[in-house]
Amino acid sequence: MERRRRADGGTAVDPTDSATVRDHLSRFAGVDVERDDDGTLRATFGRSTFVAVAPDGTVTTGMPLHGFDGPAERLIFDHEAGALRIEADGVSYTFRRP
C-alpha cells in the first residue's frame, strides 16, 4: 500500500510495509525504533507504554488502562496531533503520544 496524505492531517500506511512503518513510527515517537529478532518494530515511551508492529501487520500497544492487540488493515499517523489511529476490521483505535 502506498503512503498517501489524508485530508484530516494523517498519513495512511500499510502495516506490513516495514520501512515506511519504521520511518513514521520513529517520527511519531520521537525516539529510535527498536527491531526485535522476529522483525517487530517497537517504540517505547515508558515502562508500560509502547507501540509494536509485527512484520505481518499485527499491532500491539501498551497504554495504562487500555491497549490494542490484533491485525491492522492500516495505520494512520497524524504527526501534528500526536495520534496514531489503527484501523482493523471495522474497529478504530487511537493511540495518543504521551
N, C-alpha and C positions, 0 to 999 in steps of 0.2 A: 504494500500500500504506500502510495506516495504521500509525503507531507503536504498539507495544504492549509493555508491561512483561513481561519473561520471568522465570520463577522463578529462573533462575541469576544474576540481577542485571543482565542485559543488556537492551538495548532494540533491537528489530528495526526496521531502516529500509530502505525501498525505495531502492536506489542511484540511481534516476532522479529521486527527489524532491529536487531541488537545495536548496531552502530548509531542509528537515529535515536533509539531509546536512551542509549548512554549519553549522547550529546544533550538531549533535553533534560534528562534526569539530573545530570551534573549541573546544568544551568539552573534548574528548578531548586535543587537542594543547596547550591552554593558550596558544595563540598565535593571532594573526589569520590567518584563512584567506585565501589569495590566490585570485583568479579570473583564469584565463588568458583570452586573447582568444576562444578557442573555447568558453568556459564551464566548462572543467575547474576543479574546486576542488582546491587544493593546500595541505597543511600541511607545512612544512619544519621538521625538528628539528635539522638539522646539514647539513654539506656533502653527505653522501650518504644521509641518512635522511629519508624523506618518505612521504606518502600522497597520492595524486592520484585523484580520482573524476571521470570524464568525464560529460557530460550523458546519454549513452546507457547508463550503468551500468558502463562499463569501469573497473576499478580497477588502478592501478599502484602498487607500493610499492618503496621502495629501503631496504634494510637491509643492513649489512655481512654478507656470506656467504649471503644469501638474499633472495628477493623474490617478488612476485606480479604477474602481468600478464595480465588477461583479464576477461571479462564476469562480473559478480556477480549472483546472484539476490537476495541480501540481505546487509546489513551488520549485525552485532550489536555494539553499543557497550556495553562493560562499563566504565563510568567509574570505579567503585570499584576494580576490579582493574587499570586502566590497559591494557586489552586491546581490540583491535578484531578481531573474527572475520569473515572474508569467506567466505561460503558460495556455491559455484558448481558446478553440475552434478556433485554427488557429492563435491566437494572442499571441505575446510575448512582455511583458512589463518589463523593468528593472528599479528597484528602487535602487539607489546607496546611501549607508550610508553617511549622510552628515558629 
